[in-house]
Amino acid sequence: MAALTASDWPAPRKFFELCELGSNQDWLCTHLMSVCLVNGFGTTQDQTAAAIIFELLANDGHSHSQQLIGLCHYHGWGESENYPVALDWFSKSADQGNPYGQWWVGWCYRWGEGAPRDFTKAAMWFSKSAEQGNRYGQCNLGYLYRDGNGVTECIDTAVIWYRESASQGNEEAIDRLKELGRWP
C-alpha cells in the first residue's frame, strides 16, 4: 500500500475544502487556502497559484499575505528568487507591525540579502519582533548580543533573549543556551 501524502490526508483535505468554500467571502480563507497550496496541505501543491493569490491579497494591504509573498520571492516558491523584492514585501508587512515580517526584515539585513548587510538595522527589526513575542526574532536578537553585532556585546542579554525563545520551544535557542552552559 502506498504511503499517503499530505495532500491525501482526510483532515488537511477537509481544511482546504472549508477554506476554499469561504475564500470568496473572506480574505483569511483565501490566505489560508494559499498556505495550503504552497505546502500541498490537503491539496496538490501549486506554489505558482499560491504566489498569485498572496500577491493579490498583499496588494490589498494584508500584512500576513505581504510576509508570505515575500517568502515566495525569497525561496523561489512560484516566483523567481529575488531578495530585494522579498525584502520590499517583508518591509511592507513589518511596517504594519507584523512580527514575522519584522523578523524577516531583520534576517535580510543580518545576512545582506536584498540590501547591504547592516547589523544595526537587523537589531532594530529583531527587537521589534522579539518584543512582540516572536521566538525567531528573540533567538536572532540573542545572536546579535552574543556576538556584539549592531548592539553592544552582552552575553547576559543574549541569554535573556535565548531563554525567551527557548520558552516557546525554539530548539535553536535551546542549543545556544547549552553551548553557553546556561541550559536549563
Stockholm file with secondary structure:
# STOCKHOLM 1.0

chainA/1-184         MAALTASDWPAPRKFFELCELGSNQDWLCTHLMSVCLVNGFGTTQDQTAAAIIFELLANDGHSHSQQLIGLCHYHGWGESENYPVALDWFSKSADQGNPYGQWWVGWCYRWGEGAPRDFTKAAMWFSKSAEQGNRYGQCNLGYLYRDGNGVTECIDTAVIWYRESASQGNEEAIDRLKELGRWP
#=GR chainA/1-184 SS CCCCCTTTCHHHHHHHHHHHHHTTTCHHHHHHHHHHHHHTSSSCCCHHHHHHHHHHHHHTTCHHHHHHHHHHHHHTSSSCCCHHHHHHHHHHHHHTTCHHHHHHHHHHHHHTSSSCCCHHHHHHHHHHHHHTTCHHHHHHHHHHHHHTSSSCCCHHHHHHHHHHHHTTTCHHHHHHHHHTTCCC
#=GC SS_cons         CCCCCTTTCHHHHHHHHHHHHHTTTCHHHHHHHHHHHHHTSSSCCCHHHHHHHHHHHHHTTCHHHHHHHHHHHHHTSSSCCCHHHHHHHHHHHHHTTCHHHHHHHHHHHHHTSSSCCCHHHHHHHHHHHHHTTCHHHHHHHHHHHHHTSSSCCCHHHHHHHHHHHHTTTCHHHHHHHHHTTCCC
//
